[in-house]
Amino acid sequence: MYPKDLNYSMPPEWAPHTRTFLSWPVQTSMVYPDDYEAVCQGYAEIAKAIAEFEPVTMIVNPADAEFVRSFFTESPNVDLLTIPHNDAWFRDNGPTFVVDGQGGIAGVNWRFNAWGGKYAPWDLDDNVAPQLLEQFGVRRFDAPLVMEGGSIHVDGEGTLLTTEECLLNTNRNPDMTREQIEDYLRQYLNISKVIWLKQGLSGDETDGHVDNIACFAAPGQIILQVCDDPEDDNYAITQENLRILGAATDAQGRKLEIIKIQQPPIQSYEDTRLTLSYLNFYFVNDGIILPVFGGSAAQTDQLAEQVLSKTFPNRRILTVNGMAIIREGGNVHCTTQQMPAV
């Protein structure tokens, strides 16, 4: 029996949360392990920002618990949960929560293979979601689909947004067709329409996670990061996204209103382009946690904050240092997973 059969569905991220989950970084799994101290400070900043709006549960390896607790001695809204894990991007290996509208909540346990086998080992990460659901007494549905939470957004009214680059990648589900993947998304998340973008941002090692390029602001309304420089690889990518979304309708038959956010200037580290995105913000109760990048990005930082303030006038926009963890390949949204209120 699938979640859809029991009237469970995935709520949009802006729906009220009970809490937010994150998992603490693991130095041995980092791309740049010498940055561990700075990355820890970045995670602490994100967790404390979220904790201004709602409770935070930080998943920690047992050996790290005392060290992590030292960051939150004055943060009563942050608690720790010890679950062994390999890496820190909880959006991607954590469960996706679904609700039934009558006070019931469940979790979808996707298969996880470290973004197409890029970072071994990942066995502990693949087992985090079942342990967390057990700890919280939440019903579990095991999906036979390799998928990361950062690869999807939903509008809460039947529409799901994703990219072909990620979900159709042969390093995820090589034996599944687009139709089979869509069918699993319908059965486990109770959506009725998938809008497929082609690609994610240039150089994104997640193979095009949608949470770096586009998200729903409300049903019928999408925020899209855009690039206006024809010399930038992201120009063709974001122009194609504009065309696709401009021609699309959602599950309710509505044409989509598109809100543009300018991408920040290109920044690289050791000849690798960093995947800078304002779309990697995170909805919290009555607020938004927005990564900003400073320096050459000061102007686009300000513009992004203005766009979000105008789009969400009833939410407080709280900015955090988006450069703190970006070298590791992700940002605020990638670190988080919301547990919806029921």
N, C-alpha and C positions, 0 to 999 in steps of 0.2 A: 504494500500500500504506500502510495506517495503522499507527500504533504498536501498536494492539491486535492486529493480525495477526501481529506479531512478539513478542507477549507482554510488551511494555512497559506499565508502568502508573505512575501518579503516586504516590509514597510519601507518607505523612503527614509533616507538618512536624517532628514529634518524632523521626522516624527519624534515625540518625546523619548528620551533614553532613561533607563534605570541606572546605567553606569557605562563607562568606557573601559575596555581592556587594552593594555599594551604589554609587550614582553621586552625584558631588559636585554641590551646587546651582549653578545658573547665575543670576547676579544679574539679567540682562536678562529672564529668564522669570518672576521672582518676582512675586507679588501685591503684596508690600511690599518693594521693592528696598532701601529704607533699612535694613531689618533684616538685610542680608546678613551682617554680621559676627556677629551673634547666632546666625543660622541656621547659619553655618559652625561655630561653637562647639558648637551642638547636634548637628550631624552628626559632629563629631569625638568628642564624648562617646559617642554611640551606637556608633561604630566601635570605639572603645577598649574599651567594655564588652563588645562581642561578641568582641573579640580576646583577652579573658581566657579564652575557652572554645574558640575555633577560629580558623583563619586568616581574614583579611578581605582581599578585593580591592576597592579603591575605583576606580571608573571615573571618569576625569577628562578634561576637554577638554584638548587638547595645550597650549594657552596657560596653563592653570591648574596644570600639573603641579608646578612649583617651589613655588608658593604652597601647594598642598595638602600637599606633602611636609613643609613646615615644621610642620604640626600633628602629624606622626607620627615625628619624629626619634628618639623614645625608645619607639617601638612597633614592634618587629621583626616582629610578627605581622600587620601591615597593609602590603600592597603596593599599588602603583598600576598601573592599566592605562589607557592613553590610547585612548579611543574618543570621537569627537565626539558630543555629545548636546545636546538642547534644554533638557531639564528633568531633575529629580532623583529621581523616584519609581520606583525600579528594580523594585519589586514589580509594577508595572503595565506597563512596556514591556520588561522582561527576559524571557528564555525561561522556560518551565515545564519542569523536568527530569523525565524518566521513566526508569525502570530496568527491566531484564528479569529480575532475580533470578539471573542467571548471570554477573554482572560487567560487563554492558553498560549504557551510559548514553546517552541521547539528549535532545534539547531540542525542545520544541514552540515554534515561532515564530508567535505569534498576530499578527494585524493590530492596529495601534494607531492611534487617532485622537484622542488627547488628551481622553479622557473625553467623547466625543460632540462633538468639535470645539470645546471650550471655550477651548483655549489654542493659538493658532497662533504660529509654525510647529511642526510635530511630525515633519517628514520625517526628521530625524536620529534622533530617538527610535525611530521605526519601523524603523530600520536597525541599532539597537544589538545586538539579540539575534543576528542572523546573524553579525555581526562577532565577538561574544564566543564563540559556539559554534565559529567557525573558529579563533580564537586557542587554544582549549582542545582542538581536535581532536575535537569532539563531533558526532555525527550530528544532522542537522537535519530536522525535519518541519515543513513550512509549512502552517499551518491557514488556511482561507478564512473565519475568524471573527474579528470585532473583539471582543477580550476583554482584560481586565486581570486580573493575578494576584490582586489584592485582592478580586476579586468571587467567589472560590471558596475553599472549604476541602474537604479530603477526609479520610476516616478510614483509608485504606489497605486497606479490606476491601470496596470497591465502592460506597461512598456518597459523594455530593458534596452540599454545602450551598451555596446561593446565594440571590439575591433576584430576584423578577420586576422590581422597579423598575430594576435594572441590566441584566440579561441580555436582558430583553424590551423594553428601551427603544428607541424608534424612532431614536434618535441613534447606535445601535451597529450593529444588523443589521436594518434596516427591512424587508428582503425575506424574512426568515426567520421561520418559525413556531416556537413553543415545541418542537414535536416535532423539527424540523430541528436546532435548537440542542442539544437533548438528544442527538440522534444523533451530532453532532460531538463532544460531550463524551465520549460512550461510545467513539468510535473513537480519539480522540487521548489520552485519559487512562485508558481501560480501566476505567471505572466502570460500574455496572449500574443505579444508582438515583440520581435527583436529588430532594432535598428542597427545595422552593421556599418560602422566606419571602416575604412581600409587599413589605415596605419596609425600608430602612435607617434610620439615625438622622435625625431632623429636621434639615434644613439641610445635609446632607452633599452637597457639590458633586460627589462621585463618582457620584451617582444611586444611593446605597444599597449601597455595597460591604459585603459580609458580614463583612469582617475588622474592622469597627467594632461589630458587634452580636452575633456568635455564632461559636464555633469548636469543633471537636472537641477534647476532652481525651484521648480514647481511643475505640476502637470502642465504640459504644453510649452514649457519654457526651459531652454538649455543655455548654459554658459559655456563658451568656447574660447580657448586660448588661440590667438591668431598671431601670424607673423607677416609683416608688410615688406620684408626685404627679399626681392626675387633671387638674390645670391645665396640665401640661407636655405638649406634643405627643408626646413620647416615651412617655407613659403608654399611649396607645391602641396605638402601634406595638409596644411591647414586650409588652403584654398579648396582642396578636394573635399575636406570635411564640411566646409561651408556649402558646397554644391549638394552634397548628399543630404545634409540636414535641411537645406532649403527646399528640397523636393520631397522630403519625407512627411508622413503623417504618423501620429501616435496610435495607440490601441483604441482610442476613442474617436479616431478620425480627424483629429485636430491638426492643422498646420502648426509648425513649431516656431515660436518666437526665439530668436537667437540673440544672446547678449555676448558681446565680444570683450575679451580681456587681452591686452597687448602682452606678448611674451617679454620676459626680461632680456637684456643684452646677453649675448653668448659669453659663457665663462667655461674655461677648461682647466683641468688639473692633470699634469703629466701627459699632455697631448690627448687627453680623453675629454670629450665634451660632457659637461655636467647637465643632467636632465632637470633644468630649472623650470618650475611650473607653479603658478599661483592657483591652478586648479587642484593642486594637492592640499587644498584647505580641508577643514573638517568641521561639520556641523556639530555643535553641542547645544544643550538646552538653553535657548534664548541667546545664543551667540555663535560665533564662527572663529576658529583658530586658523590664522592665515600666516603661512611662511613668507617672509620678505628677505631680500638678499643684500641690500645696502650697496654702497660704493657706486659703481656705474649703473646699478639698477634702482637708484633712489627715486628717479622720476616714475618708472613703471611700477615700483612699489606703491607709490602714492596713488597712481591711477587705479591700480588693482583694488586698493582699499576703498577708493571712491566708488568704483563700480559696485562692489559688494555692499557698501553702505546704502547706496541708492536702491539696489535690488532687494535688500533685506533691511528696511528701515527700523524694524522692531528687534533686530539682533545687534548685540554689541560685537564689534570686530576687534579681536585681540590678536596682535601680531607677535610672532616669535622669530628667532633667528633661523632663517631657512638654510644658511650655509653650514650650520653645526653638524648635520648628519648627511648632507647631500652627496658627499664623496662616496658614501656607502651605497648609493643608488636609489634612495627614496627620500620621502619627506613626511610631513605631518600625517596626511591621510594614510600613508603606507604603514605607519606605526600602530594604527588604531583599529578597533572594531567595536561598534556600538551594540549594546544589549537593549532592545526596545522596551519601553514601559508597556505593561498590560494592565 
